[in-house]
Amino acid sequence: MSLTSLLAPLTLPLASLFAIPMLSSWSTSLNLVFFSLTWTTIAMTYSPLQLEFFGPLFLRTILYILPSALFLVLDLGVPSLAVEIKAQGEMGLPGRQRGGLAKVRRVAGWSVFNVLLAVAVQAGVEWLTTDVLRMRSLLLIKGSAWSLNHLPNPWALIKHAFLGLMCRNILQYYIHLHILHSPNGGILARWHQTWHHSIYIPYSFVASYDHPACYLLYRFLPLYLPAIAFRFHIMTYLLLLAIFSLEDVFTYSGYTVLPSTIMLRGMARRTDAHMMSQGKGNFGPLGVLDWANGTTLGADVVDDLREEMDKHDVQERTGKAIDGAGDAAGGLAAKFKSRAKKGKGRK
């Protein structure tokens, strides 16, 4: 049986699950009803093992592998266009870097392998836990046996998403700094340097190009360990996986044209500096811990926020908004006084 035939029964419902809010013109409440019904159907139809394998595989494919391949095609197929939006200009084109196209093929191949490896490891852990040891799934997947509601509580989703974001960034920073770029990091540090840092200027596939052991340690475990430690709902885990997949695509793209200027542009700039310095700083994705620990190279996350505020004249707009609110309040007070005087006059 082909992989396509195995994927079809699950990827089609998953695709509709994520497409309903984006493609329909229905009201928000109706979208939520269809979203709930679709997810409940998926959760009742497929086993936890199937969900933990095909869910991450689907998201990583459509949100990381395919966009990375599309950007690579642009870089290689239309270099005259790509060079205009590359932060490092012609140096940032993958085909112009050391190793040429052979190196690009190696990077893309190992990147895809590492992504699939992480999906397989997660499914393997789930299989060992549920099918061999007969324990409950490590992520919360099925709801109560007496309830058809398999969606997470909204507050729990927000709380766990924030917790996952913080834990992932903290773990990645200290793993990156104290293991992968430490003189005491041993074989892992050497692998990371000879694999990941054999690329001088990044492109999207470079985010997952590393020795498989380093990739699992730095990219997979910082999200998966908090998820199973706090037993996130699988929807929360998939949401975080989707966000981090897009983060990898854009921050390693080398492009100056990015969807978010306040976050992604600064993260992409710090990623470029980390790669071009061969790992002398910028060890965290967001840059907050680099700023707190003095390991930032170039502009830090606070500088990015200040630049964004200046660009949009936040202080001036805030002052105008406050003045406007004050004027409005004064006008309302005057109206109330006028009505009060008229009321007394009638008496």
C-alpha positions in Angstrom: 0.0 0.0 0.0 1.4 3.4 -1.0 2.1 6.3 1.4 -0.5 8.4 -0.5 -3.3 5.8 0.1 -2.4 5.7 3.8 -2.4 9.5 4.1 -5.6 10.2 2.2 -8.1 9.1 4.9 -6.6 11.4 7.5 -5.1 14.3 5.5 -8.4 15.1 3.8 -10.2 15.6 7.1 -7.2 17.5 8.5 -7.1 19.7 5.4 -10.8 20.5 5.8 -10.3 21.1 9.5 -7.8 23.9 8.9 -9.4 25.2 5.7 -12.9 25.8 7.1 -12.1 29.0 9.0 -10.0 30.4 6.1 -12.0 29.5 3.1 -15.6 29.8 4.2 -17.7 33.0 4.5 -19.8 31.6 7.4 -20.1 33.2 10.8 -17.5 32.5 13.5 -19.9 30.5 15.6 -20.8 28.3 12.6 -17.1 27.8 11.8 -16.5 26.7 15.3 -19.4 24.2 15.1 -18.0 22.7 11.9 -14.5 22.8 13.3 -15.7 20.9 16.5 -17.6 18.3 14.5 -14.7 17.7 12.1 -12.2 17.3 14.8 -14.5 15.1 16.9 -15.1 12.9 13.9 -11.3 12.6 13.4 -10.7 11.9 17.1 -13.4 9.2 17.2 -12.3 7.5 13.9 -8.5 7.3 14.3 -6.3 5.8 17.0 -3.9 8.0 19.1 -1.0 6.4 17.2 -2.5 7.4 13.8 -3.2 10.9 15.0 0.3 11.3 16.4 1.9 10.1 13.2 -0.2 11.6 10.4 -1.0 14.9 12.2 2.6 16.0 12.6 3.5 14.5 9.2 0.8 16.5 7.5 1.6 19.8 9.1 5.4 19.4 8.7 4.9 18.6 5.1 2.6 21.5 4.1 4.1 24.1 6.5 7.8 23.3 6.3 8.9 20.9 3.6 6.8 22.3 0.8 7.4 26.0 1.5 11.1 25.4 1.9 11.1 23.6 -1.4 9.2 26.5 -3.0 11.7 29.0 -1.7 14.6 26.9 -2.9 13.1 26.7 -6.4 12.8 30.5 -6.4 16.4 30.9 -5.2 17.7 28.5 -7.8 15.3 29.1 -10.7 15.0 32.8 -10.6 18.2 34.1 -8.9 17.8 37.6 -10.4 14.5 38.0 -8.5 15.6 36.2 -5.3 18.7 38.3 -5.0 16.6 41.4 -4.7 14.9 40.2 -1.5 17.9 38.3 0.1 19.3 40.1 3.1 22.9 39.1 2.1 22.3 39.7 -1.6 24.0 37.3 -4.0 26.0 35.7 -1.2 22.7 34.4 0.2 21.8 32.4 -2.9 22.1 28.7 -2.1 23.7 27.8 -5.4 26.4 30.4 -5.0 27.6 29.1 -1.7 30.5 26.7 -1.0 29.7 23.2 -2.3 27.3 24.4 -5.0 24.3 22.4 -6.0 25.7 19.2 -4.6 25.7 20.8 -1.1 22.2 22.1 -1.7 20.9 18.6 -2.5 22.6 17.2 0.6 21.1 19.9 2.8 17.6 19.4 1.4 17.8 15.6 1.6 19.0 15.5 5.2 16.6 18.2 6.2 13.6 16.2 5.0 15.1 13.0 6.6 15.4 14.7 10.0 11.8 16.0 9.8 10.5 12.5 9.0 12.7 11.0 11.6 11.2 13.2 14.3 7.7 12.2 13.2 8.7 8.6 13.3 10.3 8.9 16.8 7.1 10.5 18.1 5.0 7.8 16.6 7.4 5.1 17.9 7.1 6.5 21.5 3.3 6.5 21.2 3.3 2.9 19.9 5.5 1.8 22.7 3.4 3.5 25.3 -0.1 2.6 24.1 0.3 -0.7 22.2 3.2 -2.4 24.0 2.9 -1.0 27.6 -0.9 -0.6 27.4 -0.7 2.9 29.0 -2.7 6.0 28.1 -1.4 8.2 25.3 1.3 10.7 26.3 -0.7 13.6 24.7 -4.3 14.1 25.5 -6.2 13.0 22.5 -9.5 11.3 23.4 -12.1 13.1 25.5 -14.2 11.5 28.2 -15.8 8.2 27.2 -19.2 9.8 28.0 -18.6 13.0 26.0 -18.4 13.6 22.3 -16.4 16.8 22.8 -12.8 16.0 22.0 -11.7 19.7 21.7 -9.4 21.2 24.4 -10.8 23.7 26.9 -10.1 27.1 25.4 -8.3 28.3 28.6 -6.2 25.1 28.7 -5.3 25.6 25.1 -4.1 29.1 25.6 -2.3 28.3 28.9 -0.5 25.2 27.4 0.3 27.0 24.2 2.0 29.8 26.2 3.7 27.2 28.4 4.9 25.3 25.4 6.3 28.4 23.8 8.2 29.5 26.9 9.6 26.0 27.6 10.7 25.4 24.1 12.5 28.7 23.9 14.2 28.2 27.2 15.3 24.6 26.4 16.5 25.5 22.9 18.6 28.4 24.3 20.4 26.4 26.9 20.8 23.3 24.8 22.2 25.5 22.0 24.6 27.4 24.2 25.8 24.8 26.7 25.8 21.7 24.6 25.9 22.4 20.9 28.3 25.4 21.2 30.2 24.5 24.3 33.8 23.2 24.4 32.4 20.6 26.7 29.7 19.6 24.3 31.8 16.7 23.0 30.7 14.8 19.9 27.4 16.6 19.7 29.1 20.0 19.5 31.5 18.7 16.8 28.6 17.3 14.8 26.6 20.5 15.0 29.6 22.5 13.9 30.5 20.3 11.0 26.9 19.8 9.8 24.7 22.8 10.6 27.5 25.4 10.6 29.0 24.1 7.3 26.4 26.6 5.9 27.5 30.2 6.1 24.3 31.9 5.1 21.0 30.1 5.8 18.0 29.2 3.6 14.9 27.5 4.8 16.1 23.9 4.6 19.1 24.7 6.7 16.8 25.0 9.8 16.5 21.2 9.9 20.0 20.4 8.4 22.0 18.9 11.3 23.3 15.6 12.5 20.1 13.6 13.3 21.1 13.4 17.0 21.6 17.1 17.2 18.4 17.7 15.4 16.3 15.6 17.8 18.0 17.2 20.8 17.6 20.8 19.6 14.5 20.9 17.4 12.3 18.0 18.5 12.7 17.5 22.2 12.3 21.1 23.3 8.7 21.0 22.1 7.9 17.3 22.7 9.2 17.0 26.3 7.0 19.9 27.7 4.0 18.6 25.7 4.2 15.1 27.3 5.3 16.5 30.7 2.2 18.7 31.0 0.1 16.4 28.8 -0.9 18.9 26.2 -4.0 18.3 24.2 -2.9 17.1 20.7 -4.6 20.2 19.2 -2.4 22.4 21.2 0.7 20.4 20.2 -0.3 20.6 16.5 -0.9 24.3 16.8 2.5 24.9 18.3 4.1 22.6 15.7 2.4 24.6 12.9 3.7 27.9 14.4 7.3 26.6 14.8 7.3 25.1 11.3 6.4 28.5 9.8 9.0 30.1 12.1 11.7 27.9 10.7 10.7 28.5 7.1 10.8 32.3 7.4 13.6 33.0 9.9 16.0 30.8 8.0 14.8 32.0 4.5 17.3 34.8 4.3 14.6 37.1 2.9 14.0 40.7 3.9 10.3 40.5 2.9 8.6 38.6 5.7 5.0 38.5 7.0 5.7 40.1 10.4 8.2 42.9 10.8 8.1 43.1 14.5 9.0 39.5 15.2 10.1 37.5 12.2 12.4 40.1 10.7 14.4 40.5 13.9 14.5 36.7 14.3 15.7 36.3 10.7 18.4 38.9 11.2 19.6 37.3 14.4 19.6 33.9 12.7 21.7 35.3 9.8 24.2 36.7 12.4 24.3 33.4 14.2 25.1 31.4 11.1 27.6 34.0 9.6 29.5 34.1 12.9 29.7 30.3 13.1 27.7 30.3 16.4 29.3 33.1 18.4 25.9 34.4 19.7 22.1 34.6 19.2 21.4 31.1 20.6 17.7 31.6 21.2 14.9 31.8 18.6 13.2 34.9 20.1 16.3 36.6 21.3 14.9 37.4 24.8 17.4 35.1 26.7 20.2 36.4 24.5 19.3 39.9 25.5 19.1 38.9 29.2 22.4 37.0 29.2 24.4 39.3 26.9 24.8 36.8 24.1 23.2 38.9 21.4 25.0 39.7 18.2 24.0 43.0 16.6 20.6 44.5 17.4 18.8 42.8 20.2 15.1 42.1 20.6 14.6 45.4 22.6 16.1 47.3 19.7 13.7 45.6 17.3 10.7 46.7 19.5 12.0 50.2 19.7 12.5 50.3 15.9 9.0 49.0 15.3 7.5 51.6 17.7 9.4 54.4 16.1 8.3 53.2 12.6 4.7 53.3 13.5 4.9 56.4 15.8 3.5 54.4 18.7 4.2 57.1 21.3 2.6 59.9 19.1 -0.4 57.8 18.3 -0.8 56.9 22.0 -0.7 60.5 23.0 -3.2 61.4 20.3 -5.5 58.6 21.5 -5.2 59.7 25.1 -5.9 63.3 24.1 -8.9 62.2 22.0 -10.2 60.1 24.9 -9.8 63.1 27.2 -11.6 65.4 24.8 -14.4 62.8 24.4 -14.7 62.5 28.2 -14.8 66.3 28.5 -17.5 66.5 25.9 -19.6 63.9 27.7 -19.2 65.7 31.0 -20.3 69.0 29.4 -23.4 67.3 28.0 -24.4 65.8 31.4 -24.0 69.2 33.1 -26.1 70.8 30.4 -28.8 68.3 30.8 -28.7 68.6 34.6 -29.1 72.4 34.4 -32.1 72.0 32.0 -33.7 69.5 34.4 -33.3 72.0 37.4 -34.7 74.8 35.3 -37.9 72.8 34.4 -38.4 72.1 38.1 
